[in-house]
Amino acid sequence: MYTTLNAQAQLFLADLGRTQQDMENATAELSSGLRVTQASDSPDQVDLLLQLRANLQQNTQMQSNLTLAQTDASTADSTLNGAASLMDTAVQLATEGANSTQTAESRTSMAVQTQSLLAEMVAFSQTQVAGRYIFSGDDGQSPTYQMDLTAATGVDQLSNAAATKQIQNPAGGSFPAYLTAQQIFDDRNADGTPATDNVFASLYNLYTSLTNNDQTGCANAVGQLQAAADHLGDTNAFYGNVENQITQANTFAASYATQVQTQIGNIQDANIPAMATELTQDQVQMGAAMQSQAELPTKSLFDYLG
């Protein structure tokens, strides 16, 4: 392309254009706070930046899952503490029922109390968090048990979904965080019969013994109820361990999030003080260049040849 500008003028305009571009870049970084806003800003860092953002998003999702699991575990822990308290009451009733001084009338009264304890225990098995039955395994939309005094253990089992859900640990791996109502309240032998530490069965057996004015049955129920109470203690310990694992996982996740955010910031965040200094220097340079250009002679040889 033909131009009437001399070499000096062309050089001046080129330098002026570069300075203006530097000023625009510095202004954009100061305005957005970001050094990298598109792939072309730092092509060699794009893959790493995208991976870091994906890692941060995954970590955030795991933190959200841990929060939900923490609520479930805390609720389960509290529920099982309440269940243990019920079993203590049941042991006291069984001990009183086994006393020879008790009458049929008094045992009938204690049977009513035991029935209430069984109903409360069934309600514990139906514990919900945000509309989910936390002891119903993978089928959290419905309870696993309902009370039925005509059934062999005083309850009907409505479902038998297993608890297969694992909580992903940001530090690596995963861990189980749930037990089913059957594992907690309705422990069974290999042949399907109620185990000695079956919570529902132990309460129902006491209820039956008291209703029938069976002193020997009440005495036998004491040991069974204590075994069931110990079983509840074991399940409660499971949730205590889950809570500890979640706490450790959350601590790691928070630390990891800070680390990744720092790495992302080192790549994409603008150096505000440096950009402010650069913009000021560019403005000074442009002003000086414009002034120098204005002071150059504007007459040509033809102006003197008249």
Secondary structure as the mmCIF struct_conf table of DSSP 4:
data_model
#
loop_
_struct_conf.conf_type_id
_struct_conf.id
_struct_conf.beg_label_comp_id
_struct_conf.beg_label_asym_id
_struct_conf.beg_label_seq_id
_struct_conf.end_label_comp_id
_struct_conf.end_label_asym_id
_struct_conf.end_label_seq_id
HELX_RH_AL_P HELX_RH_AL_P1 ALA A 7 SER A 32
BEND BEND1 GLY A 33 GLY A 33
STRN STRN1 LEU A 34 LEU A 34
BEND BEND2 ARG A 35 ARG A 35
BEND BEND3 THR A 37 GLN A 38
HELX_RH_3T_P HELX_RH_3T_P1 ALA A 39 ASP A 41
HELX_RH_3T_P HELX_RH_3T_P2 PRO A 43 GLN A 45
HELX_RH_AL_P HELX_RH_AL_P2 VAL A 46 GLY A 97
TURN_TY1_P TURN_TY1_P1 ALA A 98 ALA A 98
BEND BEND4 ASN A 99 ASN A 99
TURN_TY1_P TURN_TY1_P2 SER A 100 THR A 101
HELX_RH_AL_P HELX_RH_AL_P3 ALA A 104 SER A 125
TURN_TY1_P TURN_TY1_P3 GLN A 126 GLN A 126
STRN STRN2 GLN A 128 VAL A 129
TURN_TY1_P TURN_TY1_P4 ALA A 130 GLY A 131
STRN STRN3 ARG A 132 TYR A 133
TURN_TY1_P TURN_TY1_P5 ILE A 134 PHE A 135
BEND BEND5 SER A 136 SER A 136
TURN_TY1_P TURN_TY1_P6 GLY A 137 ASP A 138
TURN_TY1_P TURN_TY1_P7 GLY A 140 GLN A 141
BEND BEND6 SER A 142 SER A 142
BEND BEND7 THR A 144 THR A 144
STRN STRN4 TYR A 145 MET A 147
TURN_TY1_P TURN_TY1_P8 LEU A 149 THR A 150
BEND BEND8 ALA A 151 ALA A 151
TURN_TY1_P TURN_TY1_P9 ALA A 152 THR A 153
BEND BEND9 GLY A 154 GLY A 154
STRN STRN5 VAL A 155 GLN A 157
STRN STRN6 GLN A 166 GLN A 168
HELX_LH_PP_P HELX_LH_PP_P1 ASN A 169 ASN A 169
TURN_TY1_P TURN_TY1_P10 PRO A 170 ALA A 171
BEND BEND10 GLY A 172 GLY A 173
STRN STRN7 SER A 174 PRO A 176
HELX_RH_AL_P HELX_RH_AL_P4 ALA A 181 PHE A 185
STRN STRN8 ARG A 188 ARG A 188
TURN_TY1_P TURN_TY1_P11 ALA A 190 ASP A 191
BEND BEND11 GLY A 192 THR A 193
STRN STRN9 PRO A 194 PRO A 194
HELX_LH_PP_P HELX_LH_PP_P2 ALA A 195 ALA A 195
TURN_TY1_P TURN_TY1_P12 THR A 196 ASP A 197
HELX_RH_AL_P HELX_RH_AL_P5 VAL A 199 THR A 211
TURN_TY1_P TURN_TY1_P13 ASN A 212 ASN A 213
HELX_RH_AL_P HELX_RH_AL_P6 GLN A 215 GLN A 268
STRN STRN10 ASP A 269 ASP A 269
HELX_RH_AL_P HELX_RH_AL_P7 ILE A 272 GLU A 295
BEND BEND12 LEU A 296 LEU A 296
HELX_RH_AL_P HELX_RH_AL_P8 LEU A 301 TYR A 304
#
